[in-house]
């Protein structure tokens, strides 16, 4: 597929196509791609292009791949996407929009989710081992029984997040926000494992008897 090339941006399914002159109106194209090669991908300019149900017979740039028919790339628009059980191991989804997405049981180990919007996302039993969630918005998310061991959650928003049964062993929680409540009073953290985790105040849980 040759694609729609305007202003140097390849326009295809979920990819923006813009006019070449800054003074004119910018148009975006969301086309259905069946096969071919996409050499240049920009999802940041096409925030309303959904990328579900894309065939996998397409050659993509390094680091970009498909999962459950969705294009996995930085700043991807994946609001309410069905990514349950998807293999997103090591994927780069920094600043992606995953609001309300279903990531139940998904493998996000080693994934870059820094700055991602996971507001009200479903992450039950998700594998987030060693994931980068720095500055991520997880407000209202469901992370019950999720594996967050060794994950970097520094400065993330965990307000109203359900972490019941979650594993946060050796996770970095420096600067994490749990909303207006103190971390120790949150009942849904009762069964979470914080062994060795760096707490929001910088204290290492369990070190010299310290508690978050």
VMD Tcl script that draws the C-alpha trace (Angstrom):
set ca {
  {0.00 0.00 0.00}
  {1.42 3.34 -1.02}
  {-0.65 5.19 1.57}
  {-1.76 8.81 1.59}
  {1.30 11.03 1.80}
  {0.67 14.67 2.63}
  {3.19 16.81 4.43}
  {5.48 13.84 4.96}
  {3.12 11.88 7.22}
  {1.85 8.51 6.07}
  {-1.91 8.31 6.41}
  {-3.37 4.90 7.06}
  {-5.66 3.28 9.62}
  {-5.09 5.25 12.82}
  {-2.43 7.44 11.23}
  {-2.69 11.15 10.52}
  {-2.45 12.78 7.13}
  {-1.93 16.53 7.26}
  {-1.70 19.35 4.76}
  {1.81 20.59 4.11}
  {1.33 24.28 4.92}
  {0.89 25.33 8.58}
  {-1.50 28.15 7.63}
  {-4.09 25.82 6.09}
  {-6.60 23.49 7.69}
  {-5.19 20.17 8.86}
  {-7.07 17.05 7.81}
  {-6.76 13.58 9.35}
  {-7.33 10.29 7.59}
  {-8.31 7.03 9.26}
  {-8.10 4.42 6.53}
  {-8.55 0.66 6.68}
  {-5.15 -0.95 6.05}
  {-5.17 -4.56 4.86}
  {-1.56 -5.13 3.80}
  {1.62 -3.40 2.75}
  {4.34 -1.39 4.46}
  {4.04 1.58 6.81}
  {7.37 3.35 7.09}
  {6.36 6.38 9.14}
  {3.71 6.22 11.84}
  {2.26 9.08 13.86}
  {-0.67 8.41 16.17}
  {-0.26 11.61 18.19}
  {-1.80 13.62 15.35}
  {-4.81 11.33 15.03}
  {-6.18 10.96 18.58}
  {-9.61 9.82 17.40}
  {-8.48 7.07 15.03}
  {-9.29 3.70 16.58}
  {-6.96 0.88 15.59}
  {-9.00 -2.24 16.28}
  {-9.49 -5.08 13.81}
  {-6.36 -4.42 11.77}
  {-4.94 -7.33 9.82}
  {-1.44 -8.39 10.75}
  {-0.14 -8.78 7.19}
  {1.54 -5.39 7.38}
  {5.23 -4.54 7.65}
  {5.79 -2.10 10.53}
  {8.71 -0.04 11.84}
  {10.88 -1.50 14.60}
  {9.22 -1.43 18.02}
  {5.68 -1.16 16.63}
  {3.44 -4.22 16.61}
  {-0.15 -5.46 16.70}
  {-1.95 -7.01 19.68}
  {-5.56 -8.18 19.50}
  {-5.88 -6.18 16.29}
  {-4.66 -2.93 17.87}
  {-1.57 -0.95 16.91}
  {0.84 -0.80 19.86}
  {2.91 2.37 19.64}
  {3.72 5.42 21.80}
  {0.79 7.83 22.24}
  {-1.62 5.28 20.75}
  {-5.36 5.93 21.08}
  {-6.64 2.78 22.79}
  {-9.58 4.06 24.79}
  {-11.86 1.15 25.83}
  {-9.72 -1.24 23.75}
  {-10.12 -4.98 24.35}
  {-6.57 -6.07 25.15}
  {-7.49 -8.81 27.61}
  {-4.79 -11.49 27.68}
  {-2.72 -9.63 25.08}
  {1.05 -10.09 24.89}
  {2.39 -6.55 25.31}
  {5.71 -7.64 26.79}
  {8.25 -4.84 26.43}
  {5.82 -2.72 24.41}
  {6.24 1.04 24.19}
  {2.96 2.69 25.17}
  {4.30 5.83 26.78}
  {1.65 8.58 26.87}
  {-0.89 6.21 25.30}
  {-4.61 6.74 25.94}
  {-5.81 3.52 27.59}
  {-8.78 5.02 29.40}
  {-11.25 2.27 30.27}
  {-9.23 -0.32 28.36}
  {-9.61 -4.00 29.26}
  {-6.13 -5.34 30.04}
  {-7.29 -8.24 32.19}
  {-4.55 -10.87 32.33}
  {-2.43 -8.98 29.81}
  {1.36 -9.41 29.77}
  {2.77 -5.90 30.24}
  {6.02 -7.02 31.81}
  {8.82 -4.62 30.97}
  {6.41 -2.35 29.08}
  {6.88 1.42 28.96}
  {3.64 2.99 30.21}
  {5.21 6.21 31.42}
  {2.76 9.09 31.23}
  {0.02 6.76 29.97}
  {-3.63 7.44 30.79}
  {-5.04 4.27 32.38}
  {-7.97 5.99 34.04}
  {-10.56 3.33 35.01}
  {-8.64 0.63 33.13}
  {-9.12 -3.04 33.98}
  {-5.78 -4.63 34.92}
  {-6.95 -7.63 36.94}
  {-4.22 -10.28 37.11}
  {-2.14 -8.27 34.64}
  {1.61 -8.89 34.59}
  {3.28 -5.51 35.12}
  {6.53 -6.90 36.45}
  {9.35 -4.40 35.81}
  {6.97 -2.08 33.91}
  {7.62 1.66 33.74}
  {4.52 3.46 35.05}
  {6.22 6.73 35.91}
  {3.70 9.61 35.94}
  {0.96 7.25 34.74}
  {-2.68 8.01 35.54}
  {-4.24 4.88 37.05}
  {-7.14 6.67 38.74}
  {-10.01 4.29 39.52}
  {-8.26 1.34 37.92}
  {-8.80 -2.29 38.87}
  {-5.43 -3.90 39.65}
  {-6.61 -6.75 41.85}
  {-4.07 -9.58 41.94}
  {-1.87 -7.72 39.44}
  {1.88 -8.36 39.48}
  {3.58 -4.99 39.99}
  {6.82 -6.40 41.37}
  {9.84 -4.27 40.46}
  {7.53 -1.83 38.64}
  {8.39 1.87 38.65}
  {5.27 3.74 39.79}
  {7.00 6.94 40.83}
  {4.68 9.96 40.75}
  {1.80 7.84 39.42}
  {-1.81 8.60 40.38}
  {-3.26 5.59 42.21}
  {-6.28 7.39 43.64}
  {-9.28 5.05 44.04}
  {-7.30 2.15 42.58}
  {-8.19 -1.36 43.78}
  {-4.90 -3.11 44.60}
  {-6.39 -5.96 46.63}
  {-4.06 -8.94 46.35}
  {-1.60 -7.08 44.13}
  {2.10 -7.90 44.33}
  {4.19 -4.74 44.76}
  {7.38 -6.46 45.88}
  {10.34 -4.12 45.29}
  {8.13 -1.66 43.41}
  {9.05 2.04 43.38}
  {6.15 4.07 44.81}
  {8.07 7.30 45.36}
  {5.72 10.27 45.08}
  {2.67 8.10 44.34}
  {-0.71 9.72 45.04}
  {-3.40 7.66 46.77}
  {-5.77 10.62 46.91}
  {-6.78 12.32 50.13}
  {-6.43 9.17 52.25}
  {-3.29 7.96 53.97}
  {-1.86 4.82 52.41}
  {-2.04 2.87 55.67}
  {-5.80 3.43 56.00}
  {-6.77 2.04 52.60}
  {-8.57 -1.26 53.17}
  {-8.10 -2.42 49.57}
  {-4.33 -2.51 50.16}
  {-4.71 -4.97 53.02}
  {-3.64 -8.02 51.02}
  {-1.09 -6.27 48.79}
  {2.54 -7.29 49.16}
  {4.84 -4.28 49.63}
  {7.98 -6.18 50.62}
  {10.98 -4.05 49.70}
  {8.83 -1.45 47.94}
  {9.91 2.18 48.06}
  {6.97 4.02 49.62}
  {5.62 7.44 48.54}
  {7.64 9.11 51.30}
  {10.85 7.41 50.15}
  {10.95 4.88 53.02}
  {11.64 1.28 52.02}
  {8.88 -0.97 53.34}
  {10.13 -3.51 55.85}
  {13.50 -1.83 56.29}
  {14.17 -1.59 60.02}
  {10.50 -2.42 60.55}
  {9.29 0.56 58.55}
  {5.80 0.46 57.10}
  {4.35 2.52 54.26}
}
mol new
graphics top color blue
foreach p $ca { graphics top sphere $p radius 0.5 }
foreach p [lrange $ca 0 end-1] q [lrange $ca 1 end] { graphics top cylinder $p $q radius 0.2 }
display resetview
